[in-house]
């Protein structure tokens, strides 16, 4: 048994290393590592390492996902709305409401149930916050007016998407935390936001009574896992729980960006992300059944979702007014940064597949759409920022 576990871990780590080395070689074409990790996972899952062999490890592999959202929460300083709250709210509303226009065409064209249609709309509404933040950081645009607004929009963008995911699973008779939905499940969804709101005055009281919290790596990990667990059991998802954990950490343990404590914290989080996030993407790729890619219906659905995904985010350009542009906001930086569905799209698809909301063929279509939007969005974002930087 130990040998089997070690063999599995070795195959996963070798696959992650192979994808990372290939991504380095293809960096000039802006091919993100996430796409290559999905491809390597697909190859492993359909040859030497079926997904069933790592199903018991899937919870551990999600640690990389939670760490990334915790890091997103750490970036939320001074509020998500920033200096242009009207622009952020307009863009978020457009991003959340526009995908609803795809409801009737999707349902009629592909004969989808209400729960499945809701799931597709949720994925269309989401934004790949993690990959967008990473791209902005690498391109030195995170602190620009456009970058700050994009961070606020992309984080808030996922809140209505997670709400749609919750409704989809409840309609299908399951809960985000696992198990069957019950009549009282709806109250649990309200408990998560209530606890988040309660943590604001409690953290202020702690700072007044005890001063800044000085946690070690174990304390940070306990906060990350604890907030993620609360998000999962209350139905608002472990992703939002981890994100709020990062926000709460900023309140309880405020640190200067260049301080030794901050560098040590970011180093610990980077280590978790570097190890576990690629393994999670490998696991998602392993879920794709090769046979589903031979079905024309899967490709037709993927193409339809891709066109809808791009169109929905292009409309978000209307949320950036002339006044916003005069203040230094570039509407196309914001729009291109919203196109990748990235991690949330894959998490939503994996959750829905595990809950029986979508079929394996529909899951493959969603992964294809997420991969294409991630590559296209990051490519357009990089070129737009490069064009703005050139004299």
Residue pairs with C-beta under 8 A, 6 or more apart in sequence:
4 53
8 49
8 53
8 54
8 57
11 44
11 48
11 49
12 44
12 49
12 54
12 279
12 282
13 279
15 37
15 40
15 41
15 44
15 282
16 37
16 40
16 278
16 279
16 282
18 40
19 33
19 36
19 37
19 39
19 40
19 278
19 281
19 282
20 33
20 36
20 37
20 278
22 36
23 31
23 32
23 33
23 36
26 36
30 375
30 378
30 379
30 382
31 375
32 131
32 374
32 375
32 378
33 278
33 281
34 131
34 281
34 342
34 343
34 371
34 374
35 371
35 374
35 375
37 278
37 281
37 282
37 285
38 281
38 282
38 284
38 285
38 288
38 346
38 367
38 371
39 285
40 282
40 285
41 281
41 282
41 283
41 284
41 285
41 286
41 288
42 285
42 286
42 288
42 290
43 285
44 282
44 285
44 286
45 51
45 285
45 286
45 287
45 288
46 288
46 289
46 290
49 286
50 286
51 283
51 286
51 287
54 61
54 283
54 286
57 283
58 283
60 276
61 276
61 279
61 280
61 283
62 238
62 276
62 280
63 272
63 276
64 272
64 273
64 275
64 276
64 277
64 278
64 279
64 280
65 239
65 242
65 276
65 277
65 280
65 343
65 347
66 224
66 225
66 228
66 238
66 239
66 242
67 224
67 242
67 269
67 272
67 273
67 276
67 277
68 130
68 273
68 277
68 343
69 129
69 130
69 239
69 240
69 242
69 243
69 246
70 224
70 242
70 243
70 245
70 246
70 249
70 269
71 130
71 133
71 246
71 266
71 269
71 273
72 129
72 130
72 133
72 155
72 243
72 246
73 242
73 243
73 244
73 245
73 246
73 247
73 248
73 249
73 250
74 246
74 247
74 249
74 250
74 269
75 133
75 142
75 151
75 246
76 151
76 155
76 243
76 246
76 247
76 250
77 250
80 88
80 151
80 152
80 155
80 156
81 88
81 89
81 152
82 88
82 148
82 149
82 152
83 145
83 148
83 327
84 145
84 149
84 324
84 327
84 329
87 149
87 319
87 320
87 321
87 324
87 329
88 149
88 152
88 153
88 156
90 318
90 319
90 321
91 149
91 153
91 316
91 319
91 320
91 334
91 338
92 153
92 156
92 157
92 160
92 319
93 319
94 315
94 316
94 318
94 319
95 125
95 127
95 153
95 157
95 312
95 313
95 316
95 319
95 338
96 125
96 157
96 160
96 161
98 311
98 312
98 315
98 316
99 121
99 124
99 125
99 308
99 312
100 121
102 120
102 121
102 124
102 308
102 312
103 117
103 121
105 304
106 112
106 117
106 120
106 121
106 304
106 308
107 114
107 117
109 304
110 297
110 301
110 304
112 120
114 171
115 168
115 169
115 171
115 172
115 357
116 168
116 352
116 357
116 358
116 362
118 164
118 165
118 167
118 168
118 171
119 164
119 165
119 168
119 348
119 352
119 357
119 358
120 305
120 366
121 164
122 161
122 162
122 164
122 165
122 168
122 348
123 161
123 305
123 309
123 341
123 344
123 345
123 348
123 349
123 366
123 369
123 370
124 305
124 308
124 309
124 312
125 157
125 160
125 161
125 164
125 312
126 157
126 158
126 161
126 341
126 344
126 345
126 348
127 153
127 154
127 157
127 158
127 161
127 337
127 338
127 340
127 341
127 342
127 344
128 154
128 340
128 341
128 342
128 343
128 344
128 345
128 370
128 373
128 374
128 377
129 154
129 155
129 157
129 158
129 342
129 343
129 344
130 342
130 343
131 340
131 342
131 343
131 374
131 378
132 150
132 154
132 337
132 338
132 340
132 342
132 377
132 378
132 381
133 142
133 151
133 154
135 337
135 378
135 381
135 382
136 142
136 147
136 150
136 151
136 337
136 381
139 381
139 382
139 385
139 386
141 147
141 333
141 385
142 148
142 151
144 328
145 327
145 328
145 329
146 328
146 329
146 330
146 333
146 334
147 333
149 324
149 329
149 334
150 333
150 334
150 337
150 338
153 316
153 334
153 338
154 337
154 338
155 243
157 338
158 239
158 240
158 344
159 240
161 344
161 348
162 236
162 237
162 239
162 240
165 176
165 237
165 348
165 351
165 352
166 176
166 189
166 235
166 236
166 237
168 352
168 357
169 175
169 176
169 181
169 351
169 352
169 355
169 357
170 181
170 185
170 186
172 355
172 356
172 357
173 180
173 181
174 180
174 181
174 355
174 356
174 357
175 181
175 185
175 188
175 235
176 232
176 235
176 236
176 237
176 351
177 188
177 232
177 233
177 234
177 235
185 235
188 233
188 234
188 235
189 234
189 235
189 236
191 234
192 230
192 231
192 234
192 235
192 236
192 240
192 241
193 236
195 230
195 234
196 244
199 244
199 248
200 251
203 248
203 251
203 252
204 251
206 213
206 252
207 251
207 252
212 252
212 253
212 254
213 219
213 252
213 253
214 253
214 261
215 223
215 253
217 268
220 249
220 265
220 268
220 269
223 245
223 248
223 249
224 242
224 245
226 245
227 241
227 242
227 244
227 245
227 248
228 238
228 239
228 241
228 242
228 245
229 238
229 241
230 241
231 237
231 238
231 239
231 240
231 241
231 242
231 244
232 238
232 241
239 344
239 347
253 261
255 261
255 262
255 265
256 262
281 346
284 346
284 349
284 350
284 367
285 367
287 350
287 353
287 360
287 363
288 360
288 363
288 364
288 367
289 360
289 364
292 298
292 360
292 361
292 363
292 364
293 299
293 364
295 361
297 361
298 361
298 362
298 364
298 365
298 368
299 365
299 368
301 361
301 362
301 365
302 364
302 365
302 366
302 368
302 369
302 372
305 365
305 366
305 369
306 368
306 369
306 372
306 373
309 339
309 341
309 369
309 373
310 339
310 373
310 376
313 335
313 338
313 339
313 377
314 335
316 334
316 335
316 338
317 331
317 332
317 334
317 335
319 334
320 329
320 331
320 334
324 331
325 331
330 384
330 388
332 380
332 384
333 381
333 384
333 385
333 388
336 377
336 380
336 381
336 384
337 377
337 381
338 377
339 373
339 376
339 377
339 380
339 381
340 373
340 374
340 376
340 377
340 378
341 369
341 370
341 373
341 374
342 370
342 374
345 366
345 369
345 370
345 373
346 367
346 370
348 366
349 358
349 363
349 366
349 367
349 370
350 363
352 358
352 363
353 360
353 363
358 366
